[in-house]
Amino acid sequence: MGRPRKTRLFPVALSIDAAADALSCPRSKISAAIYLDGTLPAYAGPNHSVRVLVKDLVSWVETWPRPTKRKYHKRKESPNAV
């Protein structure tokens, strides 16, 4: 049997930093969802680390509001424009 991989092929749980990196969102948004809001369940990992299941992370992201198109407003030309 070979040595274990440094990074897993299919992670089941991610740390807060890894989740923020995977979602490209600030760490504070994820930690606020865990500690302040309680909308994202998290579990204790080894050495007092916090782990978030990928399944829970995906279902949490699906609750984010969808982006909407902005209405196009034609800007007035400035009187000093050349």
Steps between C-alpha positions, in 0.01 A plus 500: 500500500636839398520814699184712541441796269573850620175629349191286467346436161143546623489689831204432724566783744687828464646743745368855507800629306472225237127564462562873456767425242275257313207744492714811440321685775638663814572283802295732716183413307542129570603543862203733558268234357650243737541696822253791484208389282518126546388447140803286410556190714861429595674220687806478721801350325836389632697750709195721568456582132161570344386297200206564269349217298502562126136390477401761760712763326326438166154520655599823680624659177169415331323727751696805384291754308528475124669788320267722303565706193553864561285741311693693241499871562642714229735750653471863412791635314696742703504850355880503501538173304698526181 
